[in-house]
Amino acid sequence: MEQEKKNPLSELMKTTMEHVKTMADANTIIGTPIHAEGVTLIPVSRMSFGVGGGGAEFSTKAGGTKDNFGGGSAASAKLEPVAFLVIREDGSVKLLPVVPPPATTVDRVIETVPEVVDKVTDFIEKQQEKKVQKETEGDFAE
């Protein structure tokens, strides 16, 4: 029975995934409790990550019989605070969300739309009031 040949790419990806596992343990997502003056705060986070890798085996032009391998892998992780779990001495528990700032210009516009609509509505109402006032003044002039 022929022994299975170790694939350098699978070993490379295995090592990368082991490192990702150490980053993504439960203590990273649910943080260490913080105790202060009768209140316990437990940070809660969201983690996202990406992994990629690739490689190739090739032979040299010199005609060597030994195959060569070239490859690489990468991993990236992003940790975002989402909320704090607030536990008081009296036993009450509250989830306090952390609202991140707008990430894009579109997010900022969407957040300000209600204010813009209010301003435009106020402007239109003032213009209509001026028009009615002018018409009313015109009626008195006759």
Order of alpha helices (4+ residues) and beta strands (2+ residues): alpha-alpha-beta-beta-beta-beta-alpha
